[in-house]
Amino acid sequence: MVDAVEDGCVDHGHADSHLMQSDCNYAVRLHRMSEGVKRPHEARVAATEERILAAARELFVRHGYHATTLTEVADTAGVGHRTVYLRFGTKAALLKRVTDVAVAGDADPVDVAHRDWFRTALTAPTLEKRIAALARGTADVMERAGDLFEVVQQAQATEPLLAGAFRAGRQATREQLHTFVRQAVADGLARRPTDRTWLQETVALAGQADTYLLLRRTTGWTTRDYRRWLTTTLRHLLAAA
C-alpha cells in the first residue's frame, strides 16, 4: 500500500509539482503512521484472544461445557464481558475456536493436511520415517486437544455447531489417513494391499480422536502409550498389506 501511495508522488513536470510533491509526501507519512498504528492494534487483538482462549480452555476442561459461562471466561481472562460476546457470540463458537487452535497447535489458518509434520508423513524417503512422523504428529494433536475433545463430546448432543464440527473433523482425519495409505502404496514403500478400502479404513480408525479417547478411558493410556501403539499398528498394517 505504501508503494502505491508513493507511486502517485512522482514529479510529472507540472507547474505546481513542488506543491503536489509536498502533498504526496505528507500522504505517505500519514499512511505509514496509520500502518504503524494498525500493527500494534492487531497485536493487542491477538493477545486478547490468546488470553480468552487460555481461560476458556482451563474452565472447559476443569468444569465441563455446561458449567462454564462466557462471563466466567471473561473474568478469568481479565477482559470485559462484552469483549467475549462480541468476539465469539456463543459458548459453542468459543469452544470450537479453542479446540481448532489446540488441534492446529497455533492460531495460524493452516489445516492439518498442510502442516509440516503431515507433509513429512507423505513425503519422507522411508516408510518408517513416514510412520514416525504420522504417529508423532497425531499423538501431539491428542496431547493438545484430547481433553477438549472430551468436552466437545459432552456438548454435541445439545450444540449442533459442535456436533457438526466434530463430524467434519472425523471426516477430515479419515481423508488425510486415506491419503497417507495411498501415497505410501503409490511410492512403493508399502506393499499393494489386496483390499485397499479395508486398509485405508483401518488406518483411519486408528488415528481418530474417538479411538484415542476410548483407549484413554478404558486402558488409562497416556499419549506416549497411544503413540507407541499407533506406530506399532501402522507398521503391522502396512507391512502386511
Secondary structure, 3 states (H helix, E strand, C coil): CHHHHHHCCCCCCCCCHHHHHHHHHHHHHHHHHHHHHHHHHHHHHHHHHHHHHHHHHHHHHHHCCCCCCHHHHHHHHCCCHHHHHHHHCCHHHHHHHHHHHHHHCCCCCCCHHHCHHHHHHHHCCCHHHHHHHHHHHHHHHHHHHHHHHHHHHHHCCCCHHHHHHHHHHHHHHHHHHHHHHHHHHHCCCCCCCCCHHHHHHHHHHHCCHHHHHHHHHHHCCCHHHHHHHHHHHHHHHHHCC
